[in-house]
Amino acid sequence: MRQDLTQQIVESRQHAEQLNRETRILVEDLHHQIQLVAEGVTTVNEKLDRFHDEVEAKILGIDSRVMRLEAQRRSGSDV
């Protein structure tokens, strides 16, 4: 009976160690996946920032053209 209990304890420890190893592997994999997602978010943010800058520059250019046309129209109607 004592030998059976000792064997059960040994098996329980082995099972716990196996679960610990498997959990560590899963955690490492999740950590890697999270890093990939974070890198992807950073890349998307950089692209979005560049896009914003490009759109802003185009809007400023259009705004300038509209202001010039309005000024020409005003000066033409004053004549």
C-alpha positions in Angstrom: 0.0 0.0 0.0 2.8 2.4 0.9 4.5 1.5 -2.4 1.2 2.3 -4.3 1.0 5.7 -2.6 4.7 6.4 -3.5 4.0 5.4 -7.1 1.0 7.7 -7.3 3.0 10.6 -5.9 5.7 10.0 -8.5 3.2 9.8 -11.3 1.5 13.0 -10.1 4.8 14.8 -10.0 5.7 13.6 -13.5 2.3 14.7 -14.8 2.6 18.1 -13.1 6.1 18.5 -14.7 4.7 17.6 -18.1 1.9 20.1 -17.7 4.4 22.7 -16.7 6.5 22.1 -19.8 3.5 22.2 -22.0 2.2 25.4 -20.4 5.6 27.1 -20.9 5.6 26.1 -24.5 2.1 27.6 -25.0 3.1 30.8 -23.2 6.2 31.2 -25.3 4.1 30.7 -28.5 1.6 33.2 -27.3 4.3 35.7 -26.4 5.7 35.3 -30.0 2.3 35.8 -31.5 1.7 38.9 -29.4 5.1 40.3 -30.6 4.0 39.7 -34.2 0.7 41.5 -33.7 2.5 44.4 -32.0 4.9 44.7 -34.9 2.0 44.7 -37.3 0.2 47.4 -35.3 3.4 49.5 -35.4 3.7 49.0 -39.2 0.0 50.0 -39.7 0.4 53.1 -37.5 3.5 54.2 -39.6 1.6 53.7 -42.8 -1.4 55.6 -41.5 0.8 58.5 -40.4 2.4 58.7 -43.8 -1.1 58.6 -45.4 -2.3 61.3 -43.1 0.7 63.5 -44.0 0.1 63.0 -47.8 -3.6 63.8 -47.5 -2.9 66.8 -45.4 -0.4 68.1 -48.0 -2.9 67.6 -50.8 -5.6 69.4 -48.9 -3.3 72.3 -48.2 -2.5 72.5 -51.9 -6.1 72.4 -52.9 -7.0 75.0 -50.2 -4.3 77.3 -51.6 -5.6 76.9 -55.1 -9.2 77.7 -54.0 -8.0 80.8 -52.1 -6.2 82.0 -55.3 -9.2 81.4 -57.4 -11.4 83.2 -54.9 -9.0 86.1 -54.9 -8.9 86.3 -58.7 -12.7 86.2 -58.8 -13.0 89.0 -56.2 -10.4 91.1 -58.0 -12.1 90.5 -61.4 -15.5 91.4 -60.1 -14.2 94.6 -58.5 -13.0 95.8 -61.9 
